[in-house]
């Protein structure tokens, strides 16, 4: 085992590590394209978080570089080859129901609570302090160590795309943005929309209700926790409300209603989780959509809500779409219905996040999706695809990280596969490595997101040894 007391080195810097983590968490680094500028192409908050890390690196004597205000790096050491540590400082929207301000980074019960605490600002700071420890100790290295900081991981990955157009690809590396021990396989991820075009014509006389508008969800990779619909009820309103109450009770979801200017407004609350496993949450949009589908709707509304309910309600595996698939490496294909909208004047959209096993023939899957959408009067649009990622167990990177993890924890370093996508897939030889230890609940993308301080310190020690072993 390494003679360096990695845990003691972390303990000596504990107060500063916690303070800097909180400072970074105070920054509301949400994607804000509406207020984008040349200096801040993804919004002021995101740019502020990037600047914070680069300024910290500069102050501590690292070489830093801002790459187009979309990404940056912090580097030390010499050598032709490099070890990359891929992190991100953007966060998903905070959502509702927090016990404390999502950006206060309050410490309670040995945890720091904040949006981004576990995904990915806490781990970013752990990796930064790990680099700092190796640098401070003046350990002999044969490779450069470079932290690459992204600002668009939770959306379209424009940061790493831009970065690698202008900068070199690290020889090997890891992303501290998932689970320990080691994730060597990640599913492919495709985002796309099913779009229902505008329709003209009068409401049919036999319809009992007409949907004016329907909205749910903010991100493709999050299960929506709120949905709202506005409708004209053309028959007995009391009967509709009784059915709504019965539906909520039957499905154990929360909802409410009120009347506004003759329109009936229905609202449903669900449970938001990361879109890689939709079954862990409750999709408010799908529940409200399924209720609306039970009503005798006008033809246009019915076309949208019957398609939505038939293909997605209680089916996150693509069975009804005909694209269900699984393999032994990465398990089952999943589909998250992340963004939903319908308007009687402009049309409807279903925004989907598909996570598919590494052996999936994605071109065939896409063809099936196009066929099904056409059959129901929809079109498939805005298809974007991030290919799956798999690193062989015998790879030097994996063997080294296994050794480090087992030495520091005393536990076997099992290899994992995930439905989530990390920056590790940007590298030819890259894996996701922590920060979530086995058995810990994952609070990423949820209200009251947190990181356990002891785990933050433990991860920092593991990262420090990993950096040393990979770069020496």
C-alpha positions in Angstrom: 0.0 0.0 0.0 1.1 3.6 -0.6 3.1 4.9 2.4 1.4 8.3 2.1 -1.4 8.9 4.6 -3.9 10.2 2.2 -6.7 10.5 4.8 -4.5 12.5 7.1 -3.6 14.9 4.2 -7.4 15.4 3.6 -8.1 15.9 7.3 -5.4 18.6 7.4 -7.3 20.5 4.7 -10.9 19.7 5.9 -12.0 23.1 6.9 -10.9 24.7 3.6 -12.3 21.9 1.6 -15.8 22.4 3.2 -15.6 26.2 2.9 -14.7 26.1 -0.8 -17.4 23.5 -1.5 -20.0 25.7 0.1 -18.8 28.7 -1.8 -19.2 26.9 -5.1 -22.6 25.6 -4.0 -23.8 29.2 -3.3 -23.6 29.9 -7.1 -26.9 29.4 -8.9 -25.3 27.8 -12.0 -28.4 27.1 -14.0 -28.5 27.1 -17.8 -29.9 30.5 -18.8 -29.9 30.8 -22.6 -32.4 33.7 -22.6 -29.8 36.0 -20.9 -26.8 34.6 -22.8 -23.9 36.9 -23.8 -20.6 36.3 -25.6 -18.9 36.3 -22.2 -21.5 34.0 -20.7 -22.9 31.9 -23.6 -24.9 29.6 -21.2 -25.9 32.3 -18.7 -24.2 34.3 -15.9 -24.5 31.7 -13.1 -22.8 29.0 -15.1 -20.0 31.3 -16.1 -19.6 32.4 -12.5 -19.1 28.8 -11.3 -16.5 28.2 -14.1 -14.7 31.4 -13.1 -14.8 30.4 -9.5 -12.9 27.1 -10.2 -10.4 28.7 -12.6 -9.6 31.5 -10.1 -9.2 29.0 -7.3 -6.8 27.0 -9.5 -4.8 30.1 -10.4 -4.6 31.2 -6.7 -3.2 27.8 -5.8 -0.5 27.9 -8.5 -2.0 25.6 -11.1 -2.0 26.4 -14.8 -5.5 27.4 -15.9 -7.3 28.0 -19.1 -10.7 29.3 -20.1 -11.9 27.6 -23.3 -14.5 29.8 -25.0 -16.4 30.5 -21.7 -17.9 27.1 -22.2 -15.3 25.0 -20.4 -11.9 25.3 -18.9 -9.1 23.3 -17.3 -6.8 23.3 -14.3 -3.5 21.5 -14.7 -0.1 20.7 -13.1 2.8 18.4 -13.9 5.0 17.6 -16.9 4.8 14.9 -19.6 3.5 14.0 -23.0 0.6 12.0 -21.6 -2.1 13.3 -19.3 -4.6 12.1 -16.7 -8.0 13.8 -17.2 -10.5 14.4 -14.4 -13.8 15.5 -16.0 -16.2 17.5 -13.8 -19.1 19.8 -14.3 -20.3 22.9 -12.4 -23.8 23.3 -14.0 -26.9 22.1 -12.1 -30.4 21.1 -12.8 -33.3 23.3 -11.7 -33.9 23.2 -7.9 -37.6 22.3 -8.0 -39.9 22.7 -5.0 -40.2 21.4 -1.5 -36.7 22.0 0.0 -36.2 22.1 3.7 -33.6 24.9 3.3 -32.6 27.3 0.5 -31.2 25.1 -2.3 -28.1 27.4 -2.6 -27.5 28.1 1.1 -25.3 24.9 1.3 -26.5 24.5 4.9 -24.8 21.9 7.1 -27.1 19.6 9.0 -26.5 16.1 10.5 -23.0 15.9 8.9 -24.3 16.7 5.4 -24.1 19.7 3.1 -27.6 20.3 1.5 -27.6 22.2 -1.8 -28.5 21.7 -5.5 -25.3 20.3 -7.0 -23.9 18.9 -3.7 -23.6 15.3 -5.0 -24.0 16.2 -8.7 -21.4 17.5 -9.3 -20.0 20.4 -7.3 -19.1 18.4 -4.2 -17.2 15.8 -6.2 -15.6 18.5 -8.3 -14.1 20.1 -5.1 -13.1 16.7 -3.8 -11.1 16.0 -7.0 -9.7 19.5 -7.0 -8.4 19.1 -3.4 -7.0 15.6 -4.4 -5.0 17.3 -7.2 -3.9 20.0 -4.7 -2.7 17.3 -2.2 -0.6 15.5 -4.9 0.8 18.9 -6.0 1.5 20.2 -2.5 3.4 17.0 -1.7 5.7 17.4 -4.7 5.3 13.8 -5.7 7.2 12.7 -8.9 4.8 12.3 -11.8 5.4 11.2 -15.5 2.1 12.6 -16.8 0.3 15.9 -16.5 -2.9 16.0 -14.4 -5.7 18.1 -15.9 -9.1 18.8 -14.4 -11.5 19.6 -17.3 -14.5 21.7 -16.1 -17.7 21.6 -18.1 -20.8 23.9 -17.9 -23.5 22.1 -19.9 -23.4 18.5 -18.7 -27.1 18.6 -17.6 -28.2 19.7 -21.0 -26.5 19.3 -24.4 -22.8 18.8 -23.6 -21.8 21.9 -25.7 -19.0 22.4 -23.2 -17.1 19.2 -23.8 -17.9 19.3 -27.5 -16.3 22.7 -27.7 -13.5 21.8 -25.4 -12.3 18.8 -27.4 -12.5 20.7 -30.7 -9.8 23.0 -29.3 -7.9 21.0 -26.7 -6.3 17.5 -26.5 -8.0 14.4 -25.3 -6.4 13.1 -22.1 -4.7 9.7 -22.4 -6.8 8.2 -19.6 -9.1 9.7 -17.0 -12.2 9.5 -14.8 -15.3 11.4 -14.0 -16.2 11.8 -10.3 -19.9 12.0 -11.2 -21.6 8.7 -10.4 -20.9 5.7 -8.1 -18.1 3.9 -6.5 -16.5 1.4 -7.0 -16.0 1.8 -10.8 -18.4 2.3 -13.7 -16.9 0.9 -16.9 -20.1 0.8 -18.9 -22.7 3.5 -19.6 -25.8 3.2 -21.7 -26.3 5.2 -24.9 -28.5 8.3 -24.4 -30.9 9.7 -27.1 -33.2 12.7 -26.7 -36.0 13.3 -29.1 -39.5 14.7 -29.5 -42.7 13.2 -30.8 -44.6 16.2 -32.3 -48.3 16.5 -33.1 -48.9 19.3 -35.6 -51.5 22.0 -35.5 -55.0 20.9 -36.3 -58.0 22.9 -37.5 -61.7 22.4 -37.2 -64.5 22.7 -34.7 -64.9 20.7 -31.5 -67.1 17.7 -32.1 -70.5 17.9 -30.5 -70.2 14.5 -28.8 -67.1 15.6 -26.9 -67.5 16.1 -23.1 -64.3 18.1 -22.7 -61.8 20.0 -24.7 -58.2 20.4 -23.5 -57.0 24.0 -24.0 -53.5 23.5 -22.7 -51.4 21.0 -20.9 -47.8 21.3 -19.5 -45.4 19.2 -17.5 -41.6 18.9 -17.1 -38.5 21.0 -17.5 -35.8 18.6 -18.5 -35.6 15.5 -20.7 -33.5 13.8 -18.0 -35.8 14.5 -15.1 -39.1 12.9 -14.1 -41.6 15.7 -14.0 -43.0 16.4 -10.5 -45.8 18.8 -11.6 -48.4 18.9 -14.3 -51.2 21.3 -15.1 -54.0 21.2 -17.6 -56.7 23.7 -18.5 -59.9 22.5 -20.1 -63.4 23.4 -21.1 -65.9 20.9 -19.7 -68.8 20.6 -22.1 -70.9 18.3 -19.9 -71.5 17.9 -16.2 -68.4 19.4 -14.4 -69.2 17.7 -11.0 -68.9 14.3 -12.6 -65.5 15.2 -14.0 -64.3 16.4 -10.6 -65.6 13.2 -8.9 -63.7 11.1 -11.5 -60.5 13.2 -10.9 -60.8 12.6 -7.1 -61.3 8.9 -7.6 -58.3 8.8 -10.1 -56.0 10.5 -7.6 -57.0 8.1 -4.8 -56.6 5.0 -7.0 -53.1 6.0 -8.1 -52.0 7.5 -4.8 -51.0 10.8 -6.2 -51.7 14.4 -5.0 -53.7 16.8 -7.1 -56.1 19.8 -6.9 -58.4 21.8 -9.1 -60.1 25.2 -9.4 -62.2 27.1 -11.9 -60.7 30.2 -13.6 -62.8 32.3 -16.2 -64.9 29.3 -17.0 -61.9 27.0 -17.5 -61.3 24.0 -15.2 -57.7 23.9 -14.1 -56.3 20.5 -13.0 -53.0 20.1 -11.2 -51.1 16.9 -10.2 -47.9 16.6 -8.1 -45.5 13.7 -8.7 -42.0 12.8 -7.5 -39.0 14.0 -9.4 -35.9 11.8 -9.8 -33.2 11.4 -12.4 -34.5 10.2 -15.7 -32.2 7.2 -15.9 -34.6 5.2 -13.8 -38.1 6.6 -14.2 -39.7 3.9 -12.0 -38.1 5.5 -8.9 -40.3 8.6 -9.3 -43.9 9.5 -10.1 -44.4 11.2 -13.4 -47.0 14.0 -12.8 -47.4 14.5 -16.6 -48.2 10.9 -17.3 -50.7 10.6 -14.4 -52.6 13.8 -15.5 -52.4 12.7 -19.1 -53.8 9.3 -18.2 -56.7 10.9 -16.4 -57.5 13.2 -19.3 -57.4 10.2 -21.6 -60.3 8.7 -19.6 -62.6 11.6 -20.5 -64.5 11.9 -23.7 -62.3 14.4 -25.4 -62.4 16.3 -28.7 -60.7 14.4 -31.5 -57.5 16.5 -31.4 -56.9 16.3 -27.6 -57.8 12.6 -27.7 -55.2 11.9 -30.4 -52.5 13.4 -28.2 -53.5 11.9 -24.8 -54.4 8.4 -26.1 -51.0 8.2 -27.8 -49.2 9.4 -24.6 -51.1 7.0 -22.3 -51.0 4.0 -24.5 -47.3 4.1 -25.1 -45.8 5.6 -21.9 -48.2 5.3 -18.9 -46.7 2.6 -16.6 -44.3 1.6 -19.3 -40.8 3.0 -19.0 -39.2 0.1 -20.9 -40.4 0.8 -24.4 -42.6 -2.3 -24.7 -45.6 -0.5 -26.1 -43.4 1.3 -28.6 -41.8 -2.0 -29.7 -38.3 -1.0 -28.7 -37.8 -2.9 -25.4 -34.3 -4.4 -25.2 -31.7 -5.5 -22.7 -28.2 -7.0 -22.5 -26.0 -8.5 -19.8 -23.6 -5.5 -19.8 -26.0 -2.6 -19.1 -29.4 -4.1 -18.5 -32.7 -2.8 -19.8 -33.5 0.1 -22.2 -35.5 2.9 -20.4 -37.6 5.8 -21.6 -38.2 8.9 -19.5 -41.1 11.2 -20.6 -39.4 14.5 -19.5 -41.1 17.4 -21.2 -44.8 17.5 -22.2 -46.9 20.2 -23.8 -50.2 20.4 -25.6 -52.1 23.5 -26.9 -55.3 23.3 -28.9 -54.0 26.1 -31.2 -50.4 25.2 -31.7 -50.1 21.4 -31.3 -48.5 18.9 -29.0 -45.0 17.6 -28.1 -43.7 14.7 -26.0 -40.0 15.2 -25.1 -38.2 11.9 -24.4 -35.0 10.6 -22.9 -34.0 7.1 -24.1 -31.2 5.2 -22.4 -30.2 2.1 -24.3 -27.9 -0.9 -23.6 -24.4 -0.9 -25.2 -25.3 -3.6 -27.7 -28.4 -1.9 -29.0 -28.7 -1.3 -32.8 -29.8 2.3 -32.4 -30.5 2.8 -36.1 -33.1 0.0 -36.0 -34.6 1.4 -32.7 -34.9 4.8 -34.4 -36.7 3.4 -37.4 -39.2 1.6 -35.1 -39.8 4.9 -33.3 -40.4 6.7 -36.6 -42.8 4.1 -37.8 -44.9 4.1 -34.5 -45.0 7.9 -34.4 -46.3 8.2 -38.0 -48.9 5.5 -37.4 -50.5 7.8 -34.7 -50.1 11.1 -36.6 -46.9 12.3 -34.9 -43.5 13.0 -36.3 -40.1 12.2 -34.7 -38.0 15.3 -34.5 -34.8 16.7 -32.8 -33.1 13.3 -32.4 -29.7 13.6 -30.7 -27.6 10.7 -29.7 -24.7 10.1 -27.3 -23.3 6.6 -28.0 -22.8 4.0 -25.3 -19.4 3.6 -23.6 -17.6 0.5 -22.4 -14.0 0.0 -21.1 -12.5 -3.5 -20.8 -11.8 -4.8 -17.3 -8.2 -5.6 -18.1 -7.5 -1.9 -19.0 -4.6 -0.2 -17.0 -7.0 2.5 -15.9 -9.5 0.0 -14.3 -6.8 -2.2 -12.7 -5.3 0.9 -11.1 -8.5 2.3 -9.8 -9.5 -1.1 -8.4 -6.2 -1.3 -6.5 -6.7 2.2 -5.0 -10.3 1.6 -4.1 -9.6 -1.7 -2.4 -6.6 -0.4 -0.5 -8.5 2.6 0.9 -11.9 0.9 1.7 -11.0 -2.7 2.3 -13.9 -3.7 0.0 -13.9 -5.4 -3.4 -14.0 -3.0 -6.3 -16.9 -4.5 -8.4 -17.4 -3.1 -11.9 -20.8 -1.4 -12.5 -22.8 -0.3 -15.5 -25.3 2.7 -15.4 -28.1 4.3 -17.3 -26.7 7.7 -16.5 -24.3 9.4 -18.8 -21.1 10.9 -17.4 -18.3 12.9 -19.0 -16.3 9.6 -18.9 -17.8 8.7 -22.2 -16.0 11.7 -23.8 -12.7 9.9 -23.3 -11.5 6.9 -25.2 -10.2 5.4 -22.0 -12.4 6.9 -19.2 -14.7 5.6 -16.5 -17.0 7.1 -13.8 -15.4 6.8 -10.4 -17.5 7.8 -7.4 -18.5 9.9 -5.4 -21.5 7.8 -4.2 -20.4 4.9 -2.0 -22.3 1.6 -2.1 -25.5 1.6 -0.1 -25.8 5.4 0.0 -29.1 6.8 -1.3 -28.7 9.0 -4.4 -30.2 12.5 -3.9 -29.1 13.8 -7.3 -31.8 15.8 -9.1 -34.1 15.6 -6.1 -35.2 18.1 -3.4 -32.8 18.3 -0.4 -29.9 17.0 -2.5 -26.9 16.5 -0.2 -23.4 15.1 0.2 -22.2 13.5 3.5 -19.1 15.3 4.7 -17.3 12.1 5.8 -17.9 10.7 2.3 -16.6 13.9 0.7 -13.4 13.6 2.7 -13.1 9.8 2.0 -13.6 10.4 -1.8 -11.0 13.1 -1.8 -8.4 10.7 -0.3 -9.3 8.0 -2.9 -9.0 10.6 -5.7 -5.7 11.8 -4.5 -4.2 8.3 -4.4 -5.8 7.5 -7.8 -4.3 10.7 -9.4 -0.8 9.7 -8.0 -1.0 6.1 -9.1 -2.3 7.0 -12.6 0.2 9.8 -13.2 3.4 8.6 -11.6 
